[in-house]
Amino acid sequence: MELFAKPAAGGIIIKCESGIDYVLLQERCKDNGGTDNGLIEIPAGKIREFENIFDCLKREIREETGLEVIEIIGENETVIIKSNGYKVINYMPFACSQNIQGSYPIMVQTFICKVQGQVLDKTNETKNIRWVSINEIKEMLVTNENGFYPMHVEALKKYINEW
């Protein structure tokens, strides 16, 4: 049987408060999460059939954090083409990751987001949802990179390096 990678969208959610830049992090806590449970991650999830990737990202962030996305950097540069019975969206994510070995074949396209609202204490997929300063994330990645969900490590590093 031929198997395919599952497309997903993820969000590096940012805010600046009192001159300090933060990113929202959470811990995986899924019923079928296995050894990935407890890993630090950004909100992300699979794209439903024919779901616009930006709608997916907004839905996943709301489900996993309770927050409402008010801006996805680059979304306003999206081009939609209708031709020959197709409706195609062309966009540029901030970063892309593909799992090419392991138990779960997934591809995550990551975007930078801004949100509003109150963070939930936990959901049926996440816990310990919190704002973490860029400097603290840098230190966490240096001292405990293996504590992060691998699909999000390089996107976080890229964001930190460009920050």
SULDA-V183914 format. One record per run of one state. SS is the DSSP state (helix for helix, strand for strand, loop for the rest). FROM is the first residue (numbers start at 0). TO is the last residue. If there is no record, write none. Layout:
ss & from & to
SS & FROM & TO
SS & FROM & TO
//
This chain:
ss & from & to
loop & 0 & 4
strand & 5 & 16
loop & 17 & 18
strand & 19 & 27
loop & 28 & 32
helix & 33 & 35
loop & 36 & 38
strand & 39 & 40
loop & 41 & 41
strand & 42 & 45
loop & 46 & 51
helix & 52 & 64
loop & 65 & 66
strand & 67 & 71
loop & 72 & 73
helix & 74 & 76
loop & 77 & 77
strand & 78 & 82
loop & 83 & 84
strand & 85 & 89
loop & 90 & 93
strand & 94 & 97
loop & 98 & 104
strand & 105 & 115
loop & 116 & 120
strand & 121 & 121
loop & 122 & 124
strand & 125 & 132
helix & 133 & 146
strand & 147 & 147
loop & 148 & 148
helix & 149 & 161
loop & 162 & 162
//
